[in-house]
Amino acid sequence: MTPTFSRHLLCSPASKPLLLWASHLCEGCRAHKSGKAQSCAEAAAATECAARRPEDEALRSATNIFFSKGFHATSIEDVARDVGMLKGSLYYYIKSKDDLLFQLLMAGIEDGDAYIAQQIDVTRDPVEQLERAVRAQINYIIQNKVPFGLFLHEFDSLSGKRQHKLISVMSRYNSRFVDLVRRGQEQGKLMEGEPWIIVNGILGMCNWLYRWYDTDHVSDPEEVKQIFVKMILDGIRRH
């Protein structure tokens, strides 16, 4: 049976998190611009800030505004204003607001898929690798709560070819987990049942972390990983 992929299955993403973006200049850049840089650290900060491309600033800004206000409630003017651009200047880098959202979601899912792929070795024991994949999923979500949440919130805001392209990458992403579960079943190590249903359960459990995980209440992400891995593997492992 072929699963119907939905926004609930996927993480989003980047191997480097899209951090909350401040559109004002950093202190090092201000000092550099005024000729008052006092240290190597300030000079390095100025160089880094100057190297940021306008399109990257726009993507970071859009990620945060779309997530906080919602895609439909956000205008291109909101994004342009946040990064200090004119609306027309922003259109130099994007075709439309839909195109901007598509770029963000595609970048997230591609990077998320690459991150999971880097953490597992399909030639090794499938149950051990499934544990690694679950740990990677949790780690990725905790590090990328805003872009991850944006993917889950706004996947359905796109349609047609854009959504189909996202689903294609989502399919590849989910298949990494499905293949591990299937191999574990073939070796008699995991419970019987449709692998994609089992994977939906695993990812659904992990993905909700972006809504409730808070470092003020859970200071150690390793504790979350240990508890989730125990619940998941104790539940599906054959004893």
PEZI-V677173 format. One record per backbone hydrogen bond with DSSP energy under -0.5 kcal/mol. NH is the residue of the N-H (numbers start at 0). CO is the residue of the C=O. E is the energy in kcal/mol with one decimal. If there is no record, write none. Layout:
NH_CO_E, NH_CO_E
This chain:
2_0_-0.5, 4_2_-0.7, 8_5_-1.9, 9_6_-0.6, 13_11_-0.6, 16_14_-0.5, 18_16_-1.3, 22_20_-0.5, 29_25_-2.1, 30_26_-2.4, 31_27_-2.4, 32_28_-2.8, 33_29_-1.8, 34_30_-0.5, 34_31_-1.1, 35_30_-2.9, 36_30_-0.6, 42_38_-2.1, 43_39_-2.8, 44_40_-2.5, 45_41_-2.3, 46_42_-2.4, 47_43_-2.5, 48_44_-2.5, 49_45_-2.6, 50_46_-1.5, 51_47_-0.6, 51_48_-1.1, 56_52_-2.1, 57_53_-2.3, 58_54_-2.0, 59_55_-2.4, 60_56_-2.6, 61_57_-2.8, 62_58_-2.3, 63_59_-1.8, 64_60_-2.6, 65_61_-2.9, 66_62_-1.6, 67_63_-2.4, 68_64_-3.1, 69_64_-0.7, 69_65_-1.4, 73_69_-0.6, 73_70_-1.0, 78_74_-1.4, 79_75_-2.8, 80_76_-2.7, 81_77_-1.7, 82_78_-1.5, 83_80_-0.9, 84_79_-3.3, 89_85_-1.8, 90_86_-1.5, 91_88_-1.1, 92_89_-1.7, 93_89_-1.2, 99_95_-1.9, 100_96_-2.3, 101_97_-2.6, 102_98_-2.4, 103_99_-1.9, 104_100_-2.7, 105_101_-2.8, 106_102_-2.3, 107_103_-2.2, 108_104_-2.5, 109_105_-2.5, 110_106_-2.2, 111_107_-2.5, 112_108_-2.3, 113_109_-2.1, 114_110_-2.3, 115_111_-2.2, 116_112_-2.4, 117_113_-1.8, 118_114_-0.9, 118_115_-1.0, 119_115_-0.7, 119_116_-0.6, 123_120_-1.9, 128_124_-2.2, 129_125_-2.1, 130_126_-2.0, 131_127_-1.9, 132_128_-2.4, 133_129_-2.5, 134_130_-2.5, 135_131_-2.4, 136_132_-2.5, 137_133_-2.4, 138_134_-2.6, 139_135_-2.7, 140_136_-2.2, 141_137_-2.4, 142_138_-1.9, 143_139_-1.2, 143_140_-0.5, 144_141_-0.6, 147_143_-2.5, 148_144_-2.4, 149_145_-2.5, 150_146_-1.8, 151_147_-1.9, 152_148_-2.7, 153_149_-2.8, 154_150_-1.5, 156_153_-1.7, 157_154_-1.4, 161_158_-0.9, 162_158_-0.8, 163_159_-2.3, 164_160_-2.2, 165_161_-1.8, 166_162_-2.6, 167_163_-1.8, 168_164_-1.4, 169_165_-2.6, 170_166_-2.5, 171_167_-1.5, 172_168_-2.5, 173_169_-2.8, 174_170_-2.0, 175_171_-0.9, 175_172_-0.9, 176_172_-0.7, 176_173_-0.6, 177_173_-2.6, 178_174_-2.8, 179_175_-1.1, 180_176_-2.3, 181_177_-2.8, 182_178_-2.3, 183_179_-2.2, 184_180_-2.2, 185_181_-2.5, 186_182_-1.6, 187_184_-1.7, 188_183_-2.8, 189_183_-1.0, 190_235_-3.3, 196_193_-0.6, 197_193_-1.9, 198_194_-2.6, 199_195_-2.3, 200_196_-2.0, 201_197_-2.2, 202_198_-3.1, 203_199_-2.4, 204_200_-1.8, 205_201_-2.2, 206_202_-3.5, 207_203_-1.0, 208_205_-1.9, 209_206_-1.4, 210_207_-1.8, 211_207_-1.0, 212_208_-3.1, 216_213_-1.7, 217_213_-2.8, 220_218_-0.6, 222_219_-1.2, 223_219_-0.9, 224_220_-2.2, 225_221_-2.5, 226_222_-2.2, 227_223_-2.7, 228_224_-2.8, 229_225_-2.0, 230_226_-2.4, 231_227_-2.9, 232_228_-2.7, 233_229_-2.1, 234_230_-1.1, 235_231_-1.6, 236_232_-2.3, 237_188_-2.5
